[in-house]
Amino acid sequence: MKVYFAGQGVSLSDTLKFRQDTYDDEYCFLYSYLEVKSTRPDYPLLVKNIKDPIKQIFLDSGAFSAFTQGVKINIDEYMRVIKESGVELYANLDVIGDYKATRHNQEYMESKGFRPLPTFHQGSPLSELERLCQNYEYIALGGLVSFSSRQNLLIVWLKKCFQIIMKYNTRVHGFGVGSFLLWKMFPFYSVDATTWLIGGKFRRIVKFDGNAIKTYGKNSLATLEFAKCHFLDYSLLNLHNTIEFHKAAKFVTRLWASRGIVFN
């Protein structure tokens, strides 16, 4: 399973430093087209960075943020950036709450020679998910923010989705699925998460112990974790967290392989 490290406010220069420090081409990043375009002064670097051959980058349209902020994304401008950057994995410009309009954007982008990852949103009819699984090898599940404080309901919904998904052996990306419990329960091919950013934001670190991803803060009684939270530079705290999440993802990959599901 792949984890794409995502998060608003992450500068591209920090990402570059991170990649130089890890020397691991398995690390992946998710950028929001809307966020980078509208708030980052180094937006033009997006094209240069995506073209770096060691990177695995997922470009999301930022449709959910646009919806909550009342901002419109120009689909032709979005396609222009995709073409100029050469990014290979990118999401459709979905329309929150309107699966028919989302399908129209998917078909429009495809008519222009693009191959965006289609997204099925919570609230859309399951018949649409069935259609996507019949026509695409790789899809995404989105709109999960509404379940952020109701994980039991999310689990019920995901069970319904994966009953359909597993019939077609479709690969699935989970937008914003950073829960280790959900990783173990459902065979996601990939997910994205922002939890790693608690290092720089709150001086907290995570640690994968083989059973769970645990969080430590400045008041932790564990001496080593306490020291790290106090004295490490914020970028090193973030780096530590990405390494631990990566360990957890590799564990989950082995777990699903033992269950007969191999992520190719």
Phi and psi restraints in degrees (value plus and minus 20) as a CYANA .aco file:
   2 LYS   PHI    -117.3   -77.3
   2 LYS   PSI     119.3   159.3
   3 VAL   PHI    -131.5   -91.5
   3 VAL   PSI     101.0   141.0
   4 TYR   PHI    -114.8   -74.8
   4 TYR   PSI     100.0   140.0
   5 PHE   PHI    -101.9   -61.9
   5 PHE   PSI     100.5   140.5
   6 ALA   PHI    -146.1  -106.1
   6 ALA   PSI     148.0   188.0
   7 GLY   PHI     134.6   174.6
   7 GLY   PSI     113.8   153.8
   8 GLN   PHI     -86.5   -46.5
   8 GLN   PSI     124.7   164.7
   9 GLY   PHI      67.5   107.5
   9 GLY   PSI     -19.6    20.4
  10 VAL   PHI    -101.1   -61.1
  10 VAL   PSI      97.2   137.2
  11 SER   PHI     -96.8   -56.8
  11 SER   PSI     129.2   169.2
  12 LEU   PHI     -86.8   -46.8
  12 LEU   PSI     -50.3   -10.3
  13 SER   PHI     -87.1   -47.1
  13 SER   PSI     -57.6   -17.6
  14 ASP   PHI     -83.3   -43.3
  14 ASP   PSI     -59.1   -19.1
  15 THR   PHI     -83.4   -43.4
  15 THR   PSI     -62.6   -22.6
  16 LEU   PHI     -81.5   -41.5
  16 LEU   PSI     -64.0   -24.0
  17 LYS   PHI     -81.8   -41.8
  17 LYS   PSI     -60.5   -20.5
  18 PHE   PHI     -79.1   -39.1
  18 PHE   PSI     -65.3   -25.3
  19 ARG   PHI     -85.3   -45.3
  19 ARG   PSI     -56.3   -16.3
  20 GLN   PHI     -88.4   -48.4
  20 GLN   PSI     -52.0   -12.0
  21 ASP   PHI     -95.4   -55.4
  21 ASP   PSI     -51.9   -11.9
  22 THR   PHI    -111.1   -71.1
  22 THR   PSI     -53.2   -13.2
  23 TYR   PHI      32.9    72.9
  23 TYR   PSI      21.2    61.2
  24 ASP   PHI    -150.9  -110.9
  24 ASP   PSI      90.7   130.7
  25 ASP   PHI     -97.5   -57.5
  25 ASP   PSI     -15.5    24.5
  26 GLU   PHI    -106.5   -66.5
  26 GLU   PSI     -31.0     9.0
  27 TYR   PHI     -94.2   -54.2
  27 TYR   PSI     116.9   156.9
  28 CYS   PHI    -146.0  -106.0
  28 CYS   PSI     133.2   173.2
  29 PHE   PHI    -152.3  -112.3
  29 PHE   PSI     124.3   164.3
  30 LEU   PHI    -133.9   -93.9
  30 LEU   PSI     105.5   145.5
  31 TYR   PHI    -128.9   -88.9
  31 TYR   PSI     122.1   162.1
  32 SER   PHI    -114.3   -74.3
  32 SER   PSI      98.6   138.6
  33 TYR   PHI     -75.6   -35.6
  33 TYR   PSI     -64.6   -24.6
  34 LEU   PHI     -83.9   -43.9
  34 LEU   PSI     -66.0   -26.0
  35 GLU   PHI     -86.4   -46.4
  35 GLU   PSI     -66.3   -26.3
  36 VAL   PHI     -86.3   -46.3
  36 VAL   PSI     -62.6   -22.6
  37 LYS   PHI     -84.8   -44.8
  37 LYS   PSI     -60.3   -20.3
  38 SER   PHI    -111.6   -71.6
  38 SER   PSI     -42.7    -2.7
  39 THR   PHI    -142.2  -102.2
  39 THR   PSI     -38.1     1.9
  40 ARG   PHI    -114.9   -74.9
  40 ARG   PSI     106.4   146.4
  41 PRO   PHI     -87.5   -47.5
  41 PRO   PSI     -38.9     1.1
  42 ASP   PHI    -118.9   -78.9
  42 ASP   PSI       6.1    46.1
  43 TYR   PHI     -70.9   -30.9
  43 TYR   PSI     -62.4   -22.4
  44 PRO   PHI     -77.8   -37.8
  44 PRO   PSI     -41.2    -1.2
  45 LEU   PHI     -91.3   -51.3
  45 LEU   PSI     -35.9     4.1
  46 LEU   PHI     -75.7   -35.7
  46 LEU   PSI     -65.9   -25.9
  47 VAL   PHI     -80.9   -40.9
  47 VAL   PSI     -67.5   -27.5
  48 LYS   PHI     -82.0   -42.0
  48 LYS   PSI     -63.0   -23.0
  49 ASN   PHI     -90.0   -50.0
  49 ASN   PSI     -58.8   -18.8
  50 ILE   PHI     -85.0   -45.0
  50 ILE   PSI     -51.3   -11.3
  51 LYS   PHI     -95.2   -55.2
  51 LYS   PSI     -29.6    10.4
  52 ASP   PHI     -84.1   -44.1
  52 ASP   PSI     100.3   140.3
  53 PRO   PHI     -86.6   -46.6
  53 PRO   PSI     -36.8     3.2
  54 ILE   PHI    -104.1   -64.1
  54 ILE   PSI     -26.8    13.2
  55 LYS   PHI    -112.9   -72.9
  55 LYS   PSI     125.6   165.6
  56 GLN   PHI    -135.6   -95.6
  56 GLN   PSI      88.3   128.3
  57 ILE   PHI    -142.3  -102.3
  57 ILE   PSI     116.0   156.0
  58 PHE   PHI    -130.5   -90.5
  58 PHE   PSI     102.9   142.9
  59 LEU   PHI    -121.7   -81.7
  59 LEU   PSI      92.8   132.8
  60 ASP   PHI    -113.2   -73.2
  60 ASP   PSI     128.3   168.3
  61 SER   PHI     -92.1   -52.1
  61 SER   PSI     -46.7    -6.7
  62 GLY   PHI      63.2   103.2
  62 GLY   PSI       3.4    43.4
  63 ALA   PHI     -81.1   -41.1
  63 ALA   PSI     -58.0   -18.0
  64 PHE   PHI     -85.8   -45.8
  64 PHE   PSI     -63.2   -23.2
  65 SER   PHI     -83.9   -43.9
  65 SER   PSI     -59.8   -19.8
  66 ALA   PHI     -81.6   -41.6
  66 ALA   PSI     -59.8   -19.8
  67 PHE   PHI     -84.0   -44.0
  67 PHE   PSI     -66.3   -26.3
  68 THR   PHI     -90.6   -50.6
  68 THR   PSI     -47.2    -7.2
  69 GLN   PHI    -115.0   -75.0
  69 GLN   PSI     -25.2    14.8
  70 GLY   PHI      50.8    90.8
  70 GLY   PSI      11.0    51.0
  71 VAL   PHI    -125.7   -85.7
  71 VAL   PSI     123.3   163.3
  72 LYS   PHI    -122.4   -82.4
  72 LYS   PSI     119.4   159.4
  73 ILE   PHI    -124.7   -84.7
  73 ILE   PSI     109.8   149.8
  74 ASN   PHI    -100.7   -60.7
  74 ASN   PSI      94.5   134.5
  75 ILE   PHI     -84.0   -44.0
  75 ILE   PSI     -53.1   -13.1
  76 ASP   PHI     -91.1   -51.1
  76 ASP   PSI     -56.4   -16.4
  77 GLU   PHI     -87.2   -47.2
  77 GLU   PSI     -60.2   -20.2
  78 TYR   PHI     -79.1   -39.1
  78 TYR   PSI     -64.3   -24.3
  79 MET   PHI     -86.7   -46.7
  79 MET   PSI     -55.1   -15.1
  80 ARG   PHI     -81.9   -41.9
  80 ARG   PSI     -63.7   -23.7
  81 VAL   PHI     -85.8   -45.8
  81 VAL   PSI     -59.2   -19.2
  82 ILE   PHI     -79.6   -39.6
  82 ILE   PSI     -65.2   -25.2
  83 LYS   PHI     -86.4   -46.4
  83 LYS   PSI     -64.4   -24.4
  84 GLU   PHI     -87.5   -47.5
  84 GLU   PSI     -55.8   -15.8
  85 SER   PHI     -98.7   -58.7
  85 SER   PSI     -49.4    -9.4
  86 GLY   PHI      59.2    99.2
  86 GLY   PSI      -9.4    30.6
  87 VAL   PHI     -80.7   -40.7
  87 VAL   PSI     118.2   158.2
  88 GLU   PHI    -116.0   -76.0
  88 GLU   PSI     -45.7    -5.7
  89 LEU   PHI    -135.9   -95.9
  89 LEU   PSI      98.5   138.5
  90 TYR   PHI    -171.0  -131.0
  90 TYR   PSI     129.7   169.7
  91 ALA   PHI    -107.6   -67.6
  91 ALA   PSI     135.9   175.9
  92 ASN   PHI     -85.8   -45.8
  92 ASN   PSI     135.9   175.9
  93 LEU   PHI    -104.3   -64.3
  93 LEU   PSI      70.7   110.7
  94 ASP   PHI    -100.1   -60.1
  94 ASP   PSI     138.6   178.6
  95 VAL   PHI    -133.3   -93.3
  95 VAL   PSI      89.6   129.6
  96 ILE   PHI     -80.8   -40.8
  96 ILE   PSI     107.3   147.3
  97 GLY   PHI      63.5   103.5
  97 GLY   PSI     -15.6    24.4
  98 ASP   PHI    -162.4  -122.4
  98 ASP   PSI      71.1   111.1
  99 TYR   PHI     -89.6   -49.6
  99 TYR   PSI     -46.4    -6.4
 100 LYS   PHI     -90.7   -50.7
 100 LYS   PSI     -60.7   -20.7
 101 ALA   PHI     -87.9   -47.9
 101 ALA   PSI     -55.1   -15.1
 102 THR   PHI     -82.8   -42.8
 102 THR   PSI     -63.7   -23.7
 103 ARG   PHI     -83.1   -43.1
 103 ARG   PSI     -58.9   -18.9
 104 HIS   PHI     -81.2   -41.2
 104 HIS   PSI     -64.0   -24.0
 105 ASN   PHI     -84.0   -44.0
 105 ASN   PSI     -59.2   -19.2
 106 GLN   PHI     -79.4   -39.4
 106 GLN   PSI     -67.7   -27.7
 107 GLU   PHI     -88.7   -48.7
 107 GLU   PSI     -54.2   -14.2
 108 TYR   PHI     -85.6   -45.6
 108 TYR   PSI     -66.6   -26.6
 109 MET   PHI     -83.6   -43.6
 109 MET   PSI     -59.1   -19.1
 110 GLU   PHI     -85.5   -45.5
 110 GLU   PSI     -55.2   -15.2
 111 SER   PHI     -85.9   -45.9
 111 SER   PSI     -41.4    -1.4
 112 LYS   PHI    -115.0   -75.0
 112 LYS   PSI     -13.1    26.9
 113 GLY   PHI      73.7   113.7
 113 GLY   PSI     -12.0    28.0
 114 PHE   PHI    -115.8   -75.8
 114 PHE   PSI     138.6   178.6
 115 ARG   PHI    -150.0  -110.0
 115 ARG   PSI      49.9    89.9
 116 PRO   PHI     -92.2   -52.2
 116 PRO   PSI     132.9   172.9
 117 LEU   PHI     -95.2   -55.2
 117 LEU   PSI      99.3   139.3
 118 PRO   PHI     -93.4   -53.4
 118 PRO   PSI     127.4   167.4
 119 THR   PHI    -141.3  -101.3
 119 THR   PSI     112.9   152.9
 120 PHE   PHI    -124.3   -84.3
 120 PHE   PSI     105.8   145.8
 121 HIS   PHI    -121.9   -81.9
 121 HIS   PSI     125.7   165.7
 122 GLN   PHI     -76.5   -36.5
 122 GLN   PSI     112.9   152.9
 123 GLY   PHI      84.2   124.2
 123 GLY   PSI     -38.8     1.2
 124 SER   PHI    -102.1   -62.1
 124 SER   PSI     135.2   175.2
 125 PRO   PHI     -86.8   -46.8
 125 PRO   PSI     123.0   163.0
 126 LEU   PHI     -84.1   -44.1
 126 LEU   PSI     -39.8     0.2
 127 SER   PHI     -83.6   -43.6
 127 SER   PSI     -50.4   -10.4
 128 GLU   PHI     -90.3   -50.3
 128 GLU   PSI     -58.2   -18.2
 129 LEU   PHI     -82.4   -42.4
 129 LEU   PSI     -61.5   -21.5
 130 GLU   PHI     -80.6   -40.6
 130 GLU   PSI     -62.3   -22.3
 131 ARG   PHI     -82.4   -42.4
 131 ARG   PSI     -63.7   -23.7
 132 LEU   PHI     -82.9   -42.9
 132 LEU   PSI     -63.8   -23.8
 133 CYS   PHI     -85.3   -45.3
 133 CYS   PSI     -49.9    -9.9
 134 GLN   PHI     -92.9   -52.9
 134 GLN   PSI     -45.0    -5.0
 135 ASN   PHI    -133.1   -93.1
 135 ASN   PSI     -31.9     8.1
 136 TYR   PHI    -153.8  -113.8
 136 TYR   PSI     124.8   164.8
 137 GLU   PHI    -105.6   -65.6
 137 GLU   PSI     -38.6     1.4
 138 TYR   PHI    -162.4  -122.4
 138 TYR   PSI     103.4   143.4
 139 ILE   PHI    -154.8  -114.8
 139 ILE   PSI     155.4   195.4
 140 ALA   PHI    -146.5  -106.5
 140 ALA   PSI     130.6   170.6
 141 LEU   PHI    -127.7   -87.7
 141 LEU   PSI     107.7   147.7
 142 GLY   PHI    -152.4  -112.4
 142 GLY   PSI    -198.3  -158.3
 143 GLY   PHI      54.5    94.5
 143 GLY   PSI       5.0    45.0
 144 LEU   PHI    -106.2   -66.2
 144 LEU   PSI     -26.0    14.0
 145 VAL   PHI     -81.5   -41.5
 145 VAL   PSI     -50.7   -10.7
 146 SER   PHI     -84.4   -44.4
 146 SER   PSI     -36.8     3.2
 147 PHE   PHI    -118.8   -78.8
 147 PHE   PSI     -11.5    28.5
 148 SER   PHI     -74.7   -34.7
 148 SER   PSI     -53.1   -13.1
 149 SER   PHI    -130.8   -90.8
 149 SER   PSI      -8.2    31.8
 150 ARG   PHI    -155.1  -115.1
 150 ARG   PSI      46.5    86.5
 151 GLN   PHI     -82.5   -42.5
 151 GLN   PSI     -51.7   -11.7
 152 ASN   PHI     -81.0   -41.0
 152 ASN   PSI     -60.9   -20.9
 153 LEU   PHI     -88.2   -48.2
 153 LEU   PSI     -56.5   -16.5
 154 LEU   PHI     -82.6   -42.6
 154 LEU   PSI     -62.1   -22.1
 155 ILE   PHI     -82.2   -42.2
 155 ILE   PSI     -61.6   -21.6
 156 VAL   PHI     -80.6   -40.6
 156 VAL   PSI     -64.3   -24.3
 157 TRP   PHI     -87.0   -47.0
 157 TRP   PSI     -62.0   -22.0
 158 LEU   PHI     -85.2   -45.2
 158 LEU   PSI     -55.5   -15.5
 159 LYS   PHI     -80.9   -40.9
 159 LYS   PSI     -62.4   -22.4
 160 LYS   PHI     -83.3   -43.3
 160 LYS   PSI     -62.2   -22.2
 161 CYS   PHI     -84.9   -44.9
 161 CYS   PSI     -66.5   -26.5
 162 PHE   PHI     -93.7   -53.7
 162 PHE   PSI     -39.7     0.3
 163 GLN   PHI     -81.5   -41.5
 163 GLN   PSI     -56.0   -16.0
 164 ILE   PHI     -99.8   -59.8
 164 ILE   PSI     -67.1   -27.1
 165 ILE   PHI     -77.5   -37.5
 165 ILE   PSI     -63.2   -23.2
 166 MET   PHI     -88.1   -48.1
 166 MET   PSI     -42.6    -2.6
 167 LYS   PHI     -84.3   -44.3
 167 LYS   PSI     -48.8    -8.8
 168 TYR   PHI    -130.2   -90.2
 168 TYR   PSI     -19.5    20.5
 169 ASN   PHI      34.0    74.0
 169 ASN   PSI      19.0    59.0
 170 THR   PHI     -98.1   -58.1
 170 THR   PSI     116.8   156.8
 171 ARG   PHI     -96.9   -56.9
 171 ARG   PSI     122.2   162.2
 172 VAL   PHI    -151.0  -111.0
 172 VAL   PSI     113.2   153.2
 173 HIS   PHI    -122.5   -82.5
 173 HIS   PSI     114.7   154.7
 174 GLY   PHI    -125.9   -85.9
 174 GLY   PSI      88.9   128.9
 175 PHE   PHI     -88.4   -48.4
 175 PHE   PSI     102.5   142.5
 176 GLY   PHI      51.4    91.4
 176 GLY   PSI       1.4    41.4
 177 VAL   PHI    -114.6   -74.6
 177 VAL   PSI      69.9   109.9
 178 GLY   PHI    -124.4   -84.4
 178 GLY   PSI      -9.4    30.6
 179 SER   PHI    -106.0   -66.0
 179 SER   PSI     101.8   141.8
 180 PHE   PHI     -82.9   -42.9
 180 PHE   PSI     -55.0   -15.0
 181 LEU   PHI     -79.3   -39.3
 181 LEU   PSI     -64.9   -24.9
 182 LEU   PHI     -88.7   -48.7
 182 LEU   PSI     -52.8   -12.8
 183 TRP   PHI     -80.2   -40.2
 183 TRP   PSI     -60.3   -20.3
 184 LYS   PHI     -96.1   -56.1
 184 LYS   PSI     -46.5    -6.5
 185 MET   PHI    -104.5   -64.5
 185 MET   PSI     -51.5   -11.5
 186 PHE   PHI    -150.6  -110.6
 186 PHE   PSI     117.4   157.4
 187 PRO   PHI    -100.4   -60.4
 187 PRO   PSI      51.6    91.6
 188 PHE   PHI     -90.2   -50.2
 188 PHE   PSI     115.3   155.3
 189 TYR   PHI     -94.1   -54.1
 189 TYR   PSI     -56.0   -16.0
 190 SER   PHI    -174.3  -134.3
 190 SER   PSI     137.9   177.9
 191 VAL   PHI    -164.9  -124.9
 191 VAL   PSI     148.7   188.7
 192 ASP   PHI    -148.5  -108.5
 192 ASP   PSI     132.9   172.9
 193 ALA   PHI    -168.1  -128.1
 193 ALA   PSI     131.7   171.7
 194 THR   PHI    -134.8   -94.8
 194 THR   PSI     -20.5    19.5
 195 THR   PHI     -79.4   -39.4
 195 THR   PSI     -48.6    -8.6
 196 TRP   PHI     -78.8   -38.8
 196 TRP   PSI     -42.9    -2.9
 197 LEU   PHI     -95.3   -55.3
 197 LEU   PSI     -26.1    13.9
 198 ILE   PHI     -86.2   -46.2
 198 ILE   PSI     -35.8     4.2
 199 GLY   PHI     -83.3   -43.3
 199 GLY   PSI     -76.5   -36.5
 200 GLY   PHI     -93.8   -53.8
 200 GLY   PSI     -53.0   -13.0
 201 LYS   PHI     -98.4   -58.4
 201 LYS   PSI     -62.0   -22.0
 202 PHE   PHI    -146.1  -106.1
 202 PHE   PSI     -12.9    27.1
 203 ARG   PHI      33.1    73.1
 203 ARG   PSI      30.9    70.9
 204 ARG   PHI    -143.5  -103.5
 204 ARG   PSI     129.7   169.7
 205 ILE   PHI    -145.8  -105.8
 205 ILE   PSI     136.7   176.7
 206 VAL   PHI    -131.1   -91.1
 206 VAL   PSI     135.6   175.6
 207 LYS   PHI    -163.0  -123.0
 207 LYS   PSI     107.1   147.1
 208 PHE   PHI    -112.7   -72.7
 208 PHE   PSI      99.5   139.5
 209 ASP   PHI    -124.6   -84.6
 209 ASP   PSI      -8.2    31.8
 210 GLY   PHI      76.8   116.8
 210 GLY   PSI     -36.7     3.3
 211 ASN   PHI    -144.9  -104.9
 211 ASN   PSI     -48.8    -8.8
 212 ALA   PHI    -176.0  -136.0
 212 ALA   PSI     142.9   182.9
 213 ILE   PHI    -120.5   -80.5
 213 ILE   PSI      92.3   132.3
 214 LYS   PHI    -124.5   -84.5
 214 LYS   PSI     129.3   169.3
 215 THR   PHI    -131.5   -91.5
 215 THR   PSI     116.2   156.2
 216 TYR   PHI    -144.8  -104.8
 216 TYR   PSI     120.7   160.7
 217 GLY   PHI    -139.3   -99.3
 217 GLY   PSI    -189.8  -149.8
 218 LYS   PHI     -85.4   -45.4
 218 LYS   PSI     -41.3    -1.3
 219 ASN   PHI    -117.0   -77.0
 219 ASN   PSI      -8.8    31.2
 220 SER   PHI     -83.8   -43.8
 220 SER   PSI     122.4   162.4
 221 LEU   PHI    -102.0   -62.0
 221 LEU   PSI     -31.9     8.1
 222 ALA   PHI     -96.7   -56.7
 222 ALA   PSI      94.6   134.6
 223 THR   PHI     -75.6   -35.6
 223 THR   PSI     -68.1   -28.1
 224 LEU   PHI     -83.9   -43.9
 224 LEU   PSI     -66.8   -26.8
 225 GLU   PHI     -84.3   -44.3
 225 GLU   PSI     -57.7   -17.7
 226 PHE   PHI     -79.8   -39.8
 226 PHE   PSI     -65.8   -25.8
 227 ALA   PHI     -85.4   -45.4
 227 ALA   PSI     -61.8   -21.8
 228 LYS   PHI     -81.8   -41.8
 228 LYS   PSI     -64.2   -24.2
 229 CYS   PHI     -84.6   -44.6
 229 CYS   PSI     -50.5   -10.5
 230 HIS   PHI    -101.3   -61.3
 230 HIS   PSI     -60.0   -20.0
 231 PHE   PHI    -132.5   -92.5
 231 PHE   PSI     -38.3     1.7
 232 LEU   PHI     -95.0   -55.0
 232 LEU   PSI     125.8   165.8
 233 ASP   PHI     -82.4   -42.4
 233 ASP   PSI     129.9   169.9
 234 TYR   PHI     -78.1   -38.1
 234 TYR   PSI     -56.5   -16.5
 235 SER   PHI     -88.7   -48.7
 235 SER   PSI     -51.1   -11.1
 236 LEU   PHI     -93.6   -53.6
 236 LEU   PSI     -52.8   -12.8
 237 LEU   PHI     -84.5   -44.5
 237 LEU   PSI     -63.8   -23.8
 238 ASN   PHI     -82.2   -42.2
 238 ASN   PSI     -61.7   -21.7
 239 LEU   PHI     -81.1   -41.1
 239 LEU   PSI     -65.4   -25.4
 240 HIS   PHI     -75.4   -35.4
 240 HIS   PSI     -64.2   -24.2
 241 ASN   PHI     -86.2   -46.2
 241 ASN   PSI     -59.1   -19.1
 242 THR   PHI     -83.7   -43.7
 242 THR   PSI     -59.0   -19.0
 243 ILE   PHI     -83.0   -43.0
 243 ILE   PSI     -61.6   -21.6
 244 GLU   PHI     -88.0   -48.0
 244 GLU   PSI     -60.7   -20.7
 245 PHE   PHI     -84.4   -44.4
 245 PHE   PSI     -56.4   -16.4
 246 HIS   PHI     -85.4   -45.4
 246 HIS   PSI     -60.0   -20.0
 247 LYS   PHI     -79.8   -39.8
 247 LYS   PSI     -64.1   -24.1
 248 ALA   PHI     -83.9   -43.9
 248 ALA   PSI     -60.0   -20.0
 249 ALA   PHI     -84.6   -44.6
 249 ALA   PSI     -59.9   -19.9
 250 LYS   PHI     -85.1   -45.1
 250 LYS   PSI     -58.8   -18.8
 251 PHE   PHI     -80.3   -40.3
 251 PHE   PSI     -64.7   -24.7
 252 VAL   PHI     -84.9   -44.9
 252 VAL   PSI     -57.6   -17.6
 253 THR   PHI     -79.8   -39.8
 253 THR   PSI     -65.2   -25.2
 254 ARG   PHI     -86.3   -46.3
 254 ARG   PSI     -58.0   -18.0
 255 LEU   PHI     -80.4   -40.4
 255 LEU   PSI     -67.2   -27.2
 256 TRP   PHI     -91.4   -51.4
 256 TRP   PSI     -49.3    -9.3
 257 ALA   PHI     -83.6   -43.6
 257 ALA   PSI     -58.6   -18.6
 258 SER   PHI     -87.2   -47.2
 258 SER   PSI     -40.3    -0.3
 259 ARG   PHI    -114.2   -74.2
 259 ARG   PSI     -17.6    22.4
 260 GLY   PHI      74.0   114.0
 260 GLY   PSI     -10.2    29.8
 261 ILE   PHI    -135.8   -95.8
 261 ILE   PSI      95.0   135.0
 262 VAL   PHI    -128.8   -88.8
 262 VAL   PSI     109.4   149.4
 263 PHE   PHI    -106.8   -66.8
 263 PHE   PSI      88.1   128.1
